[in-house]
């Protein structure tokens, strides 16, 4: 397995401890040990595993979904997720990609995480159709992450259509 150094460094612990996630107003959690190790170097096959989520949203509910998804994702990040991204596809579907250190870490996060019930409800209300999750095995990973400032969960307000 080839080790590829990361091209960006995480914010130091003091910066992260004092940072506030713009989407939620919550204090940034400390990096879980798995994520701290992943910042120093990552393998060409990538960390852990990933899950792809797909949804069709009700018209006019896109911004509410983005806001709610951001809050839920911040909670899951604090519970051990390695992060997630939300994409809008040209096919009308919305895609979310989440990485986890392991299937066990994902299961534990969903069992113990204080997932925001209001944000979860708002996400469900915005979803017209939810397609089955797809669990992905990482076989090559050369994604470069931007330098982190403050919370990894959010660099600023996420706005649909911006």
Secondary structure, 3 states (H helix, E strand, C coil): CCEEECCCCCCCHHHHHHCECCCCCCECCCCCHHHHHHHHEEECCCCCEEEEEEEEECCCCHHHHHHHHHHHHHHHHHCCEEEEEEEECCCCEEEEEEEECCHHHHHHHHHHCCCCHHHHHHHHHHEEEEEEEEEECCCCCCCCCCCCCCCCCCCCCCCCCC
